[in-house]
């Protein structure tokens, strides 16, 4: 794994790592418990097993944040490089979830910027909970839209 140390005075030290395909099964159970909550918020759009196969086939990347003392996973990030028809390439933050995110999320985003630039991306994008804005609002990010959803009730009647 590619480790980047994240230090926090209050909580100790975290490491941040990309999980390679051959290591995915080694961390999956720990990652899955975080992704279940994130996927639940998708209202049926995605399941943890979908993410597993997306990472396995290389269309997405799984990143873990873990405590260096206990090696417990403290957070999960799933990214995807999206190339638009215009050629613009963005590192898309598909899922960010975990414990004590205030201890590591800002440093993680800084590292994702480095990785995105290295991978030829023009920027970083994502859709997330309203509270995530608190971590990025002072960092030159733009709030372009708010995502709304309305689901029709499924009725047993035939039309």
N, C-alpha and C positions, 0 to 999 in steps of 0.2 A: 504494500500500500504506500501511497505517497503521503507522508505525514507533514503537517504544518502545525507547529505548537501554538496554542492559544493560551495566553496567561491571563489569569484574573486574580487580583490580590485577595478578594474575599473568598473565592471558592477553590483556589488551587490552580491546576493546569488542565487544559483540554487539548486533545489533538484532533485534527481535522484531516480526513483522508478520503480519497476516491477509492471506491471498491471495484477492483477489476473483476471481470466475468468469472474467472476461476476461483475467486474468493467470495462470490456472492452467497453461496450456500452456507458459508461459515458464519456470516453475520445476519442471515435472513430472519431468523426467529426474533432476534433483538430489534431489527429494523421493522419487521412486520407489525409489532405492537404499536409503534408510533404511527405507521402508515394507515392502520385501521381507522384511527380517529380522523386523520386527514381525509381519507377516502369517504368516510361517512358524511363529511361536509360537502362532498361532491354531489350528493343526492342521486346516487345511482349512475354517475358518469364513469367511474373507474373503481376498480377493486385492487387490493394489495397484490393479488396474483397477476393482474394485468401489468402492474409496475415491475414485478419480478421478471416477466417475460420481455418487457420493453428494455429492461437493463441487460438481460441476457443476450438479446439480439443486437444490442449496441445502439438502439435509437435513443436511449436515455442513459443517464449516469446516476448512480447512487453514491452519495457522499455520507459519511458518518462523522459525528462529533462524539468523542468518547473521553471519559475521565482517565487520565494517565495513571492514577493511583489504583483504581479498581478495574479498569478496562471496560467499565459499563458504558453502554451506548447512551448518550445524553441527548442526541438529536439526529435528525435525518434530513437530508436535502435531496431532491430529485430534480435534475436539470435535463434540458433538451436543447440542442442547437437547432434553431428554426431559421430557415433561409426563405425569405419572401420572394415573390415573383420579380420584384425590382432588383434582387440581388442583396438586399439588406439582410445581414445575419445577426440574430439576437440570441443570447444565452437566456433561455426561458426558465424561470424558477417555477417548476410545476408543483412542488410540495416543499414546505419548510415546516418542520414540527419538532418538538422536543421539550425537555425540562430545562428550567433556568436559562431560557433563551436570552435573557438580558445579559448573561455572562459571556455569551459567545457569538450572537447573531451579527453584531456590527463588524467584528473581525472577520467572520465568515464571508460577509458580503464584500469586504475589501479584497479578500483572497479570490472570490469568484470573479471579481473585476479583472484581476491579474490573469486568471485562467481564461476568461472570455477573450481578452485581448490576445493572449497567446494562441488561442484557437481560431483567430480571425473573425471574431464577432465585433459588431459595431456598437453593442451595448447589452444591457441586461433588462429583461422585462418579466412581469409576472402579475397574476391576479391573486389576491389574498384577502384575508380578513381585514376589516377596517383597522384593527389595532396594530397591524404590521406597519402601517404608515408612520407610527411614532418612531420607529427605528430608522427610517429612511428620509423623512421629510426635510431634514437639515443637510442632506448630502447631495444636493442638486438633482434629486429625482423629481419627476413631474407626475402629478395625479391626473391622468388623462380621462379616466372614466370610472364609473362605479358599475359593477355587474349586478343585475337584478334577475330574478327568476320567478316565474309563476308556473305551477304545474296543474294541468287539468286533472280533475278527478276521473279515475278510471271507473267506468260503469259497465255492468254486465250486459247492458242492453245492446242489441245490434242496431246499427244505423241503416 
